Amino acid sequence: MLAFARNERPDDDSQFWFVSPQADFSLNRLGELRIDAHAAHVLSVGELIQESWLLKCLAIGSWLDVEVVRKIRSCKSRPLIEYWEGDLGLASTQGYKVKGEPNDASSLHVLLDLGAPKRPSSPFTVDPTAYELFSHETLDRTRLDEKSQDQLRAYRAPLFLLKKSLPPDRKLANSLTSYVDIAFNQSYYGYSACGDEDAELLVRYLHVFAHGSLWTYLLLATSPTIGTERPVFLKSDFDSCALIPLNELSEIAKSQLFQLSKRLESADISSFDDIDRYIASLFGLSKRDVEVMSDTGDVRNPHDELGICGSRPTTEQEIQHFCSEVRAAIRPFAKKVGFEVNVEQCGDQTKEDAFRFLRISVIDFIDQSVDDVRHLILQLADRIGASLIIQANDGVLFVGVLNQYRYWTKSRARLLAADILRDHFSTFERWQSS
């Protein structure tokens, strides 16, 4: 495609269309793509200046995700780096780098070396007996703090050590705590709480936060690399994430935090659900907010670059949950004007079908054949490459949804309900009045 445009600097109110195709395994391998109905957005330059993460968030999700990220950021939180280094005056850095220009590293010889294990250690916390002393004579980057009286400040315990490569499952551990001084290499981002009166709890706080699904979601929704290239993120991604300062937590919340951290360090995998609930409560997230995070994480897993999970056929159970969610969202508005709605599958369908069909109607609506309408919907979908078609027909809405899991999540159900309430609710009102 060859495009021509007039080169004029836009002002903050200038608007443009942003369209981001989904990773669709079935189509992409054929060299084709599909533009989803909810993947096209009108944005202004001013919005991007205020929220630089906006395009990434919309690319991996929808406006529901934007609202969740805004809610997280508007909580009594601060960017981690401002809190850690600005408010608390603590150190953080990427680990040492071996290859490159030789620089004297002899001062690190008093430290243990995370890159020199003697035997396997706990995946969640450093066992000091499992590591050798640091032995490199030179390094390209030592990460020594030449401006401080303590040059080893960045390696002082207690430490939170975050792996810069996101594991496919958080149960494999994405970070460690260390209660002994230890040198770590460039595969880690390190945060030292040495010198703070709440040093140990601060490190435990970051450790629990990093193993919550909220952190993984923020990374997916706002990082310039995760979900677009490979599962390696930048230190600035973690530095910019929202964190509620420790002194803002109640004593009960601090006690819960300590207990969760102890369970995590002992590799108690049952702790992850409790961690998610704990962090969601800190940020005041609702059940629906959590569902949005979960749905987006499922269909845009950064380790599923081909979009295989999101492209798979939906199951009968998922369709039933989808119908229930659409019904629950429409029902209060229908009741207000005096009728009930029914949402159900219509016609004979199989998991091999390209589209699955729903009928949304007033309860007690007289049934009718849907073959002609289904044929019309399929023709429309094939011609315009749609993932969603809504067709009104004598007081009933027939909805065709592409048979891929990404379009059948609870979040998508709420988006469909919003479309119906905004653009098609009069279909039911006209039938009711006739």
VOGU-3710 file (C-alpha; in Angstrom, 3 decimals, decimal comma):
1> mlafarnerp> 0,000/0,000/0,000  1,320/3,442/-0,934  -0,112/6,291/1,165  0,258/10,051/0,785  -0,386/12,527/3,580  0,026/16,220/4,224  2,752/16,698/6,817  1,245/19,014/9,425  1,978/18,979/13,122  -1,252/18,033/14,939
11> dddsqfwfvs> -2,539/19,858/17,982  -3,673/18,062/21,149  -7,290/17,869/19,938  -6,431/16,261/16,596  -7,975/12,817/16,240  -7,043/9,699/14,324  -8,210/6,118/13,885  -6,168/3,443/15,611  -6,687/-0,091/14,308  -4,800/-3,134/15,601
21> pqadfslnrl> -5,406/-6,618/14,111  -5,468/-9,628/16,432  -2,935/-12,440/16,283  -5,144/-15,012/14,536  -3,426/-18,366/14,073  -5,909/-19,667/11,505  -5,722/-16,576/9,275  -2,183/-15,317/9,826  -0,632/-18,550/8,577  -2,489/-17,924/5,299
31> gelridahaa> -1,111/-14,384/5,079  -4,484/-12,845/5,944  -5,770/-10,762/8,838  -9,115/-9,763/10,345  -10,047/-6,399/11,846  -12,266/-6,916/14,875  -15,222/-4,587/15,405  -13,844/-3,550/18,794  -10,268/-3,092/17,545  -10,889/0,267/15,841
41> hvlsvgeliq> -10,733/3,362/18,054  -10,834/7,117/17,578  -8,116/8,722/19,717  -6,697/12,195/20,182  -3,082/13,272/20,334  -3,725/14,757/23,772  -4,833/11,383/25,128  -1,541/9,811/24,045  0,457/12,613/25,636  -1,335/11,994/28,920
51> eswllkclai> -1,338/8,189/28,675  1,561/6,948/26,586  0,543/3,303/27,206  -2,870/3,748/25,568  -2,074/2,280/22,135  -0,431/-0,818/23,627  -3,366/-1,403/25,957  -5,894/-1,160/23,123  -3,749/-3,386/20,914  -3,890/-6,269/23,391
61> gswldvevvr> -7,401/-5,649/24,735  -10,298/-3,206/24,602  -11,613/-0,095/26,321  -12,436/-2,329/29,273  -8,691/-2,843/29,714  -8,049/0,891/29,460  -10,518/1,505/32,280  -8,884/-1,169/34,445  -5,399/0,292/33,935  -6,717/3,771/34,684
71> kirscksrpl> -8,309/2,483/37,868  -5,058/0,868/38,989  -3,067/4,013/38,268  -5,587/6,333/39,926  -5,470/4,413/43,197  -3,325/5,839/46,031  -0,287/4,560/44,212  3,015/5,916/42,988  5,376/4,774/40,248  7,700/2,304/41,931
81> ieywegdlgl> 10,920/4,125/41,009  9,653/7,419/42,468  8,693/5,651/45,675  11,792/3,434/45,932  14,544/5,851/44,984  12,821/9,215/45,429  10,828/8,777/48,649  12,863/6,056/50,365  16,300/6,842/48,912  17,003/3,177/48,155
91> astqgykvkg> 19,072/1,613/45,366  18,003/-0,337/42,286  19,919/-1,462/39,222  20,319/-4,110/36,549  22,915/-6,735/37,473  26,536/-6,862/36,423  27,572/-7,539/32,823  30,513/-9,854/32,149  31,505/-9,386/28,498  32,773/-6,105/27,109
101> epndasslhv> 35,290/-3,546/28,354  37,374/-4,903/31,276  36,845/-3,060/34,562  38,227/-4,048/37,946  35,695/-6,196/39,822  37,858/-7,307/42,752  35,718/-5,423/45,273  32,867/-7,870/44,571  34,915/-10,844/45,789  33,420/-10,527/49,288
111> lldlgapkrp> 29,967/-11,314/47,884  28,213/-14,515/46,963  27,490/-14,818/43,238  23,955/-15,622/42,090  25,481/-16,671/38,774  27,660/-19,343/40,402  25,391/-21,943/42,033  26,963/-24,965/43,742  23,680/-26,867/43,773  19,977/-26,246/43,110
121> sspftvdpta> 18,378/-23,706/45,415  14,850/-22,604/46,247  13,271/-20,924/43,203  11,701/-18,160/45,331  14,432/-17,140/47,793  18,222/-17,281/47,970  19,783/-20,094/50,016  23,248/-18,690/50,839  24,754/-22,178/51,143  23,930/-22,896/47,492
131> yelfshetld> 26,249/-20,294/45,923  29,970/-19,747/45,440  31,785/-16,502/46,154  32,139/-14,040/43,286  35,305/-14,845/41,319  35,395/-12,625/38,204  38,449/-10,351/38,114  36,977/-7,952/35,576  33,513/-7,017/34,338  32,166/-4,827/31,571
141> rtrldeksqd> 29,710/-3,230/34,005  30,240/-3,773/37,708  27,167/-1,786/38,832  29,245/-0,404/41,679  28,011/2,857/43,167  31,005/5,155/42,863  29,078/8,090/44,344  28,260/6,297/47,587  30,491/5,505/50,550  29,366/1,918/50,092
151> qlrayraplf> 30,225/0,944/46,507  28,426/-2,391/46,941  25,190/-0,633/47,896  23,193/-2,176/45,039  24,081/-5,710/46,211  23,259/-5,239/49,900  20,564/-7,326/51,567  17,686/-7,490/51,860  17,246/-7,690/48,114  14,414/-8,209/45,692
161> llkkslppdr> 15,734/-9,804/42,483  13,413/-9,720/39,489  14,095/-11,879/36,428  13,933/-9,776/33,280  12,590/-12,704/31,261  8,972/-13,504/32,073  8,525/-17,250/32,772  5,592/-19,034/31,092  4,099/-19,730/34,524  4,586/-17,644/37,657
171> klansltsyv> 4,741/-20,888/39,643  8,212/-21,242/38,125  9,158/-18,036/40,028  9,746/-14,698/38,344  11,805/-13,273/41,222  13,649/-14,047/44,445  14,240/-12,511/47,831  17,715/-12,504/49,364  18,534/-11,817/53,004  22,281/-12,005/52,375
181> diafnqsyyg> 24,465/-9,716/50,269  24,820/-11,249/46,821  26,024/-10,168/43,364  23,561/-10,787/40,530  24,080/-10,643/36,775  22,281/-8,755/34,019  19,506/-11,335/33,878  18,088/-9,678/37,001  16,859/-6,280/38,087  17,789/-5,771/41,725
191> ysacgdedae> 16,146/-3,602/44,396  18,040/-3,203/47,675  16,141/-2,074/50,773  19,295/-1,938/52,898  19,118/0,834/55,505  15,332/1,257/55,631  13,551/0,581/58,909  11,030/-1,631/57,056  13,681/-3,158/54,786  12,600/-6,802/55,003
201> llvrylhvfa> 8,900/-6,084/54,573  9,600/-3,806/51,602  11,441/-6,620/49,831  8,667/-9,062/50,691  6,148/-6,536/49,357  7,816/-6,365/45,939  8,159/-10,153/45,869  4,446/-10,707/46,511  3,447/-7,943/44,090  5,613/-9,383/41,298
211> hgslwtylll> 3,948/-12,791/41,671  0,443/-11,378/41,426  -1,487/-11,556/38,183  -1,969/-7,766/38,342  1,737/-7,174/37,672  1,745/-9,588/34,723  -1,366/-7,875/33,383  0,161/-4,392/33,721  3,236/-5,645/31,930  1,153/-7,043/29,082
221> atsptigter> -1,019/-3,913/28,860  1,682/-1,236/29,072  5,135/-2,677/28,270  6,508/-1,816/24,808  8,066/-5,298/24,483  5,933/-7,911/26,271  3,317/-9,340/23,930  4,862/-7,695/20,865  8,348/-9,171/20,640  9,615/-11,688/23,195
231> pvflksdfds> 8,848/-12,165/26,898  11,712/-9,932/28,068  10,835/-6,604/29,649  12,725/-3,465/30,604  13,581/-2,309/34,102  11,623/0,840/33,323  8,497/-1,321/32,941  8,702/-2,407/36,563  9,904/1,015/37,701  6,819/2,685/36,225
241> caliplnels> 4,271/0,228/37,588  1,804/1,496/40,162  2,559/0,572/43,767  0,754/1,636/46,917  3,393/2,846/49,420  3,958/0,452/52,294  3,115/3,107/54,879  -0,344/3,432/53,305  -1,173/-0,175/54,249  -3,001/-1,009/57,453
251> eiaksqlfql> -1,351/-3,161/60,096  -3,689/-5,999/59,152  -2,677/-5,667/55,483  1,010/-5,697/56,470  0,488/-8,842/58,532  -1,288/-10,532/55,603  1,551/-9,448/53,325  4,160/-11,040/55,580  2,258/-14,329/55,752  1,771/-14,449/51,981
261> skrlesadis> 5,475/-13,791/51,470  6,441/-16,626/53,803  4,134/-19,007/51,940  5,565/-17,871/48,606  9,157/-18,386/49,739  8,265/-21,905/50,840  6,982/-22,585/47,280  3,381/-22,988/48,453  1,581/-22,891/45,085  -1,787/-22,496/46,829
271> sfddidryia> -0,673/-18,984/47,787  -1,117/-17,543/44,273  -4,901/-17,224/44,391  -4,641/-15,579/47,811  -1,972/-13,215/46,461  -4,283/-12,191/43,608  -7,168/-11,516/45,982  -4,904/-9,584/48,320  -3,503/-7,309/45,594  -6,942/-6,790/44,027
281> slfglskrdv> -8,249/-5,634/47,403  -5,333/-3,202/47,834  -6,176/-1,552/44,508  -9,941/-1,676/45,030  -10,544/-3,855/41,975  -13,988/-5,345/41,445  -14,817/-8,873/40,340  -15,406/-7,572/36,812  -12,041/-5,789/36,783  -10,359/-9,061/37,707
291> evmsdtgdvr> -12,308/-10,861/34,960  -11,092/-8,348/32,373  -7,495/-8,925/33,478  -7,952/-12,696/33,374  -9,661/-12,707/29,960  -6,998/-10,517/28,380  -4,205/-12,586/29,881  -5,771/-15,776/28,525  -6,193/-14,638/24,925  -3,020/-12,534/24,692
301> nphdelgicg> -0,540/-14,652/26,610  2,928/-13,253/25,794  4,242/-16,812/25,372  1,598/-17,497/22,701  2,861/-15,245/19,919  0,839/-17,052/17,235  -2,429/-16,497/19,094  -3,250/-20,219/19,217  -5,185/-20,006/22,491  -7,337/-17,086/21,365
311> srptteqeiq> -8,010/-18,728/17,991  -9,266/-22,076/19,273  -12,990/-22,966/18,928  -15,097/-22,019/21,905  -16,623/-24,713/24,119  -20,279/-25,252/24,977  -19,638/-24,219/28,565  -17,987/-20,984/27,463  -20,963/-20,223/25,219  -23,355/-20,763/28,122
321> hfcsevraai> -21,312/-18,439/30,338  -21,286/-15,886/27,507  -25,071/-16,042/27,160  -25,531/-15,661/30,904  -23,263/-12,614/30,974  -25,086/-10,918/28,073  -28,438/-11,623/29,720  -27,282/-10,298/33,086  -26,055/-7,053/31,488  -29,267/-6,405/29,488
331> rpfakkvgfe> -31,795/-7,621/32,072  -31,881/-4,535/34,366  -32,647/-2,247/31,405  -35,303/-4,602/30,049  -37,013/-4,900/33,422  -37,150/-1,129/33,694  -39,394/-0,968/30,624  -41,449/-4,015/31,589  -40,101/-7,134/29,912  -37,565/-9,945/30,280
341> vnveqcgdqt> -35,014/-11,032/27,685  -33,783/-14,444/26,720  -30,306/-15,162/25,322  -29,658/-18,587/23,844  -27,936/-20,478/21,080  -30,037/-20,976/18,012  -30,037/-23,697/15,395  -27,869/-26,790/15,107  -24,233/-25,854/15,603  -20,924/-27,642/15,981
351> kedafrflri> -17,465/-26,574/17,136  -16,277/-26,792/13,512  -18,646/-23,996/12,410  -16,932/-20,706/11,532  -19,590/-18,761/13,461  -21,769/-19,584/16,451  -25,225/-18,000/16,595  -27,265/-16,511/19,405  -30,866/-15,364/19,544  -31,702/-12,487/21,867
361> svidfidqsv> -35,423/-11,938/22,277  -38,207/-11,035/24,656  -39,221/-14,029/26,762  -42,304/-15,825/25,319  -41,270/-14,675/21,850  -42,726/-17,036/19,244  -39,951/-19,173/17,750  -39,203/-18,994/14,056  -36,821/-20,527/11,569  -33,390/-18,937/11,620
371> ddvrhlilql> -31,844/-20,585/8,563  -32,371/-17,578/6,287  -31,010/-15,154/8,862  -27,978/-17,356/9,559  -27,267/-17,536/5,830  -27,479/-13,724/5,614  -25,144/-13,295/8,568  -22,587/-15,671/7,059  -22,697/-13,825/3,740  -22,126/-10,494/5,482
381> adrigaslii> -19,313/-11,895/7,604  -17,531/-13,457/4,633  -17,820/-10,301/2,557  -16,495/-7,854/5,154  -14,277/-10,173/7,215  -16,266/-9,487/10,367  -15,997/-11,187/13,726  -19,439/-10,021/14,896  -22,717/-9,489/13,025  -25,976/-8,317/14,672
391> qandgvlfvg> -29,139/-8,648/12,603  -32,569/-7,418/13,747  -35,522/-9,445/12,477  -39,121/-8,872/13,647  -38,423/-8,143/17,296  -35,504/-10,513/17,761  -31,771/-10,027/17,432  -29,724/-12,710/15,735  -26,051/-12,466/16,618  -23,260/-14,262/14,812
401> vlnqyrywtk> -19,939/-14,397/16,653  -16,767/-15,796/15,141  -16,069/-19,204/16,658  -12,830/-18,288/18,396  -12,367/-18,183/22,158  -11,130/-14,558/22,180  -14,627/-13,401/21,167  -16,462/-15,484/23,797  -14,971/-14,287/27,072  -17,083/-12,622/29,751
411> srarllaadi> -15,474/-9,297/28,888  -16,553/-9,674/25,263  -20,054/-10,532/26,435  -20,268/-7,224/28,273  -19,038/-5,373/25,175  -21,729/-7,084/23,087  -24,383/-6,151/25,646  -23,209/-2,535/25,522  -23,526/-2,550/21,712  -27,052/-3,945/21,944
421> lrdhfstfer> -28,169/-1,450/24,586  -26,739/1,450/22,599  -27,763/0,516/19,047  -30,400/-2,233/19,078  -32,497/-2,030/22,254  -35,347/-0,378/20,343  -35,893/-3,715/18,547  -37,333/-5,173/21,748  -39,283/-2,036/22,625  -41,012/-1,969/19,222
431> wqss> -41,985/-5,626/19,539  -43,270/-5,073/23,080  -45,458/-2,166/21,980  -46,882/-3,973/18,950
//
